[in-house]
């Protein structure tokens, strides 16, 4: 199982000073940024990582993601998509705080934000 692509989605207004991740820190060679409007109260920004380095693995990506999230305000909802060489194990997980506890759902962030006006 090889991680071949990954994406991080966060509310656009939660990126302090337009901070963005570095592809190499996450084990990838390329990074694209897309801002989209959904049926949510806020626009979302998606960072898509592609062209993994030969040494890239899921643990490395997860550690870099955790480090990057320290730059965002506590409670920032986010979505992580991971694509693997075996499509049967691809993941889409969204994280948000509910009752002051971090919760995870296997649903797109735009769906969660459209049903929770106060995230």
C-alpha positions, -999 to +999 in steps of 0.1 A: +000+000+000+016+033-011+003+068-005+000+083-040-019+115-033-034+134-003-054+165+003-061+188+033-093+210+033-098+238+058-121+268+061-104+296+041-106+322+069-088+299+093-054+302+075-035+328+094-018+352+070-024+329+041-001+302+056+002+271+034+020+238+038+052+229+020+049+198-003+084+185+007+075+186+044+047+162+037+068+139+015+055+151-018+070+170-047+039+190-059+013+210-041-018+228-055-042+251-037-078+255-046-104+278-030-140+266-034-174+278-024-198+251-012-232+250+004-215+262+037-213+295+056-176+297+046-153+291+016-130+262+018-093+258+008-080+225-004-043+217-006-036+187-029-003+169-025+008+148-055+040+132-069+051+115-037+088+111-030+101+075-030+104+076+008+069+089+014+046+069+037+014+075+056+031+079+090+053+107+076+023+125+061+003+122+093+032+137+114+036+166+090-001+172+090-002+173+128+027+198+128+010+220+102-023+220+122-005+235+152-004+267+131-042+268+129-065+279+157-076+251+180-110+238+169-104+244+132-124+218+113-105+200+086-108+172+061-080+148+050-083+127+018-057+100+011-054+080-021-034+048-021-021+025-048-050+002-037-081+023-043-101+000-020-085+016+010-088+053+000-099+076+029-119+107+034-121+118+070-133+151+085-125+163+119-143+189+140-150+198+176-184+190+191-191+195+228-154+205+232-142+171+219-125+163+186-147+141+165-141+123+133-166+115+105-162+098+072-179+126+053-168+156+033-161+187+054-186+207+033-214+183+044-205+187+081-203+225+079-236+228+060-254+210+088-235+226+117-237+264+115-214+268+145-185+245+141 
